[in-house]
């Protein structure tokens, strides 16, 4: 009887572990993307703004914005992909609209191009 109970317990564990597998996400957007803008404030001074998106495989990510090397914004974001179009939403930032982008290859770089034509970010 102990052998039968042990066998059923092992069988139950195997069945339960097979049912709870998380599908693997190998989306090409996963990784670190950034954009750097440098502007001249005066003839001797420059201002820099760096934005960084870190996409993970759980359809979430982390967004950073630095102004002259100082962290100004740090928040999480959600992303989804449908037919090659990525939508990035920022639930922690009420004044920021969703970004809708596509991934393209240009000049040996992978770029997230916004629907209005500007480059959102480049893969690092």
N, C-alpha and C positions, 0 to 999 in steps of 0.2 A: 504494500500500500504506500510506503514511503517513496518507493521508486516511481510509482505512478504520479504521486503528488509533486515530486521534484520535476519530473518530465513535464507535467502540465504547467508548473510555475515557469520553467525555462521557456517553454513554448509561448506562454503569455508575454514574457518579457521581450522575446524576439518579435512577436507580432506588434506589440505596442511601440517598440523602437522603430520598426519599419514604417509605421503609419505616421510618425511625427517628424519625418525628414523635411527639412527646409530646402526648397528648390535652390539650386546654385544660380547665382546671378553673375554672368560674365559680360555684362554690358560694357561696351568700349568707353563709356563716359566715366567709369569708375577711375578715380585718381585725383590728382591735384591740377587745378586750372588757375590761371592768374591773368591780371591785366595791370600794366603800369603806365601811368600818365605822368609826364613831367612837363610843367609849365613854367615859363619865365615870369617871375613876379616883377623883377627889375633887371637892369643890365648885369647885376652881380648876384642876384638871388634867384633860386629856382624852388618850385614847390612840387612835391611828388605825392601821388596818390596811388596806392597799391591795393587792389582787391584780390581776394583769394577764395576759391571755392574748393572744398574737399568733398568729393562724392564718394559714398560708400555703397556696399552691395545690399543694404537694407532699405534702399530708396530714401535715404536721409543724407544729410551732409552738414558741414560747418562752413559758415561764411565769415570772413574777416575783411575789414577795411582799415587801412593804415593811411594816415595823413602825415607826411614828413617823418615817417618812422614810428609814429605814435599810434597805438591801437585806438580806433574810434568806435568801431562796430564789431561785435562778436555775437553771432546768433546761429541757430540751427536753421536748416531749410529742408524741405521735402522736394523730391523730384519724381517725375514719371515720364515714361517714353511711350509714344504711340505713333507708329508708322514713321520712325526716324525723327520725329519732332519731340523735343524735350521741353517740359514745362517745369520751371523752378519756382516754388512758392516759399515765401518768407513769413511764417505765421507770427514770429516775434517782432516783426517790423511792420507796423500798420501803415506807414507812409511809403512803403516800397511796393510797387506793382510786381506781379509775376513776370519772370523772364521766359520768353518762348524762343527757343533756339534750335538750330540744326547743326550737326557736326559735319565739317568739311575738311578736306585736305588741300592745302595751298602752300606753295613755296616750301615744301618739306616740313610743314607744320600742321598740326591738327588744331582746328579752330572751332569754337562755338560761335556761330553767326546768328545774330538776332533776326527776327522776321522783318525788322525795318532796315536791315542791311549792315548795321554796325557790328564790329567784332566785340562780343562780350568777353571772351577769354581765350587764352592759348594754353594748350597742354604743356605742363612743365616736364 
